[in-house]
Amino acid sequence: MPAYPITLHHLLVSPKHRYFGRPAAEAGIDPDDERDEIVAQAGLGVAGDRYFGVAAHFTAQITFVAIETFREVAAALGTGEQSPLLMRRNVVVEGMPVMQLIGLDFAIECAGERVEFAGGRHCAPCRWMDAMLGDGAQQLLRGRGGLRAQIVAGGRLRRGAALLHCDLRPDQFDPAGAMRYPRLP
């Protein structure tokens, strides 16, 4: 598998569901949710996360979003400096064609560890994106809200430089592909 340099900007472990029910002042992010490293456990999910070991989330054991997409949406909304953690994805990554990995096996190697994944399906944005990012965010994120994946071989993911291993050839690999994924019906 070819390897491509990427950057893991943010890692999120959310022990409780913060977007349940109607928008409220306490919804959003808790500073303690961001981590320098997370433990991805095969078949279970991200240790400490609210969905860890929950059978209903077997195909969404970990979630990814491209920071390029977040920045584009923030610019389109004119919202200025916001945290991509507001999207509540476990991994905010740069240089990784998140939406191109749907249906593909891939691995992330960082700090000497390799974690393997099976790309699942798209993370459909919900109405909370409008509440947290600004009116129109849900529409702008349709078809590019992130990737849900299964953890095939576990390990630690750490913030910083990493390598993405995937079966995309260099002529297919498009780090901006996260922003150009075709809209879903």
PECOR-V451141 format. One record per residue. N is the residue number from 1. RES is the residue in three letters. PHI is phi in radians with two decimals (999 if undefined). NEAR is the number of other ideal C-beta (glycine too) atoms within 10 Angstrom. D_CENTER is the distance of its C-alpha to the mean C-alpha in Angstrom with 1 decimal. Layout:
N|RES|PHI|NEAR|D_CENTER, N|RES|PHI|NEAR|D_CENTER
This chain:
1|MET|999|12|21.5, 2|PRO|-1.11|13|21.2, 3|ALA|-2.07|12|19.1, 4|TYR|-2.25|18|17.4, 5|PRO|-1.26|12|16.7, 6|ILE|-2.39|20|13.3, 7|THR|-2.26|15|12.4, 8|LEU|-1.61|24|10.0, 9|HIS|-1.43|16|10.6, 10|HIS|-2.41|21|9.3, 11|LEU|-2.21|23|8.9, 12|LEU|-2.18|22|9.3, 13|VAL|-2.15|19|11.6, 14|SER|-1.94|21|13.0, 15|PRO|-1.21|12|16.4, 16|LYS|-2.39|9|17.3, 17|HIS|-1.37|11|16.3, 18|ARG|-1.73|18|16.7, 19|TYR|-2.00|18|16.6, 20|PHE|-1.52|10|19.3, 21|GLY|1.39|7|22.2, 22|ARG|-1.47|9|23.2, 23|PRO|-0.96|13|21.8, 24|ALA|-2.56|11|23.4, 25|ALA|-1.04|5|23.8, 26|GLU|-1.43|7|22.1, 27|ALA|-1.19|17|18.8, 28|GLY|2.19|17|15.9, 29|ILE|-2.03|18|15.0, 30|ASP|-1.96|13|17.2, 31|PRO|-0.97|7|17.7, 32|ASP|-1.32|9|18.0, 33|ASP|-1.33|19|14.5, 34|GLU|-1.39|17|13.2, 35|ARG|-2.21|17|14.1, 36|ASP|-1.42|10|15.3, 37|GLU|-2.61|15|14.4, 38|ILE|-2.28|24|13.1, 39|VAL|-1.85|19|14.8, 40|ALA|-1.72|27|13.3, 41|GLN|-1.88|18|16.2, 42|ALA|-0.93|15|17.0, 43|GLY|1.34|11|17.6, 44|LEU|-2.12|18|16.7, 45|GLY|2.17|26|13.1, 46|VAL|-1.60|25|12.3, 47|ALA|-0.98|14|15.7, 48|GLY|1.57|13|16.5, 49|ASP|-1.39|24|13.8, 50|ARG|-1.08|16|15.4, 51|TYR|-1.77|19|14.4, 52|PHE|-1.05|16|15.6, 53|GLY|1.29|13|18.3, 54|VAL|-1.50|13|18.3, 55|ALA|-0.99|6|19.6, 56|ALA|-1.12|7|18.3, 57|HIS|-1.93|18|14.7, 58|PHE|-1.00|14|15.7, 59|THR|-1.51|11|13.6, 60|ALA|-2.30|19|10.4, 61|GLN|-1.22|28|11.0, 62|ILE|-2.63|24|7.4, 63|THR|-2.18|25|4.1, 64|PHE|-2.22|24|1.5, 65|VAL|-2.47|30|3.2, 66|ALA|-1.47|29|6.6, 67|ILE|-1.11|19|8.9, 68|GLU|-1.06|20|11.6, 69|THR|-1.15|24|10.8, 70|PHE|-1.00|27|10.6, 71|ARG|-1.10|14|13.8, 72|GLU|-1.11|17|15.4, 73|VAL|-1.14|26|15.0, 74|ALA|-1.05|20|16.4, 75|ALA|-1.15|10|19.2, 76|ALA|-1.12|13|20.1, 77|LEU|-1.47|16|20.3, 78|GLY|1.17|7|22.2, 79|THR|-1.57|15|20.5, 80|GLY|1.27|8|20.7, 81|GLU|-1.40|5|18.9, 82|GLN|-2.20|17|16.2, 83|SER|-1.57|16|13.4, 84|PRO|-1.14|22|9.8, 85|LEU|-1.14|22|9.5, 86|LEU|-1.05|21|11.4, 87|MET|-1.37|26|8.5, 88|ARG|1.13|24|8.0, 89|ARG|-1.57|25|4.4, 90|ASN|-1.17|26|5.4, 91|VAL|-2.26|26|4.3, 92|VAL|-1.83|25|5.2, 93|VAL|-2.17|28|7.1, 94|GLU|-2.08|16|10.3, 95|GLY|1.51|19|12.5, 96|MET|-1.92|29|10.3, 97|PRO|-1.35|27|11.1, 98|VAL|-0.85|29|7.9, 99|MET|-1.27|26|10.2, 100|GLN|-1.28|21|13.0, 101|LEU|-1.58|23|11.7, 102|ILE|-1.05|14|12.2, 103|GLY|1.44|9|15.2, 104|LEU|-1.94|16|15.3, 105|ASP|-1.48|16|15.5, 106|PHE|-2.67|24|14.0, 107|ALA|-2.41|18|14.1, 108|ILE|-2.11|24|13.0, 109|GLU|-1.99|17|16.1, 110|CYS|-2.63|21|16.4, 111|ALA|0.86|13|19.5, 112|GLY|1.42|8|21.3, 113|GLU|-1.99|16|19.0, 114|ARG|-2.14|13|17.4, 115|VAL|-2.02|23|14.8, 116|GLU|-1.92|19|14.8, 117|PHE|-2.35|23|12.6, 118|ALA|-2.01|15|13.6, 119|GLY|-1.12|19|11.3, 120|GLY|-1.68|19|11.9, 121|ARG|-2.20|13|11.6, 122|HIS|-1.17|18|10.0, 123|CYS|-1.53|22|8.4, 124|ALA|-1.18|14|11.6, 125|PRO|-1.26|22|11.9, 126|CYS|-1.89|13|14.7, 127|ARG|-1.13|12|17.5, 128|TRP|-1.11|20|16.0, 129|MET|-1.09|24|14.2, 130|ASP|-1.16|18|17.9, 131|ALA|-1.17|18|19.0, 132|MET|-1.64|20|16.4, 133|LEU|-1.79|23|15.9, 134|GLY|2.32|18|19.2, 135|ASP|-0.96|11|21.2, 136|GLY|1.76|14|19.9, 137|ALA|-1.10|25|16.1, 138|GLN|-1.02|19|15.7, 139|GLN|-1.12|12|17.8, 140|LEU|-1.14|20|16.2, 141|LEU|-1.59|24|12.7, 142|ARG|-1.05|14|14.4, 143|GLY|1.46|15|13.5, 144|ARG|-2.67|27|10.4, 145|GLY|-1.39|26|8.3, 146|GLY|2.26|27|5.3, 147|LEU|-2.19|31|5.9, 148|ARG|-1.70|21|7.4, 149|ALA|-2.44|28|9.2, 150|GLN|-1.68|19|12.3, 151|ILE|-1.66|20|13.2, 152|VAL|-1.58|16|16.5, 153|ALA|-2.35|13|17.7, 154|GLY|-1.39|19|16.6, 155|GLY|2.82|21|16.8, 156|ARG|-1.76|15|15.5, 157|LEU|-1.91|26|12.7, 158|ARG|-2.16|18|14.1, 159|ARG|-1.06|19|13.3, 160|GLY|2.10|12|15.0, 161|ALA|-1.16|12|16.0, 162|ALA|-2.67|25|15.0, 163|LEU|-2.11|14|15.8, 164|LEU|-1.75|23|14.0, 165|HIS|-1.88|15|16.5, 166|CYS|-2.71|22|16.5, 167|ASP|-1.52|11|19.3, 168|LEU|-1.45|18|18.9, 169|ARG|-1.24|8|22.1, 170|PRO|-0.94|7|22.2, 171|ASP|-1.32|6|23.7, 172|GLN|-1.69|12|20.8, 173|PHE|-1.20|16|18.0, 174|ASP|-2.37|14|16.8, 175|PRO|-1.02|19|14.2, 176|ALA|-1.46|12|14.7, 177|GLY|-1.00|19|14.3, 178|ALA|-1.07|27|11.0, 179|MET|-1.62|17|13.5, 180|ARG|-2.06|13|16.1, 181|TYR|-1.06|21|14.9, 182|PRO|-1.04|8|17.8, 183|ARG|-1.05|7|17.7, 184|LEU|-1.43|12|17.8, 185|PRO|-1.16|4|21.2
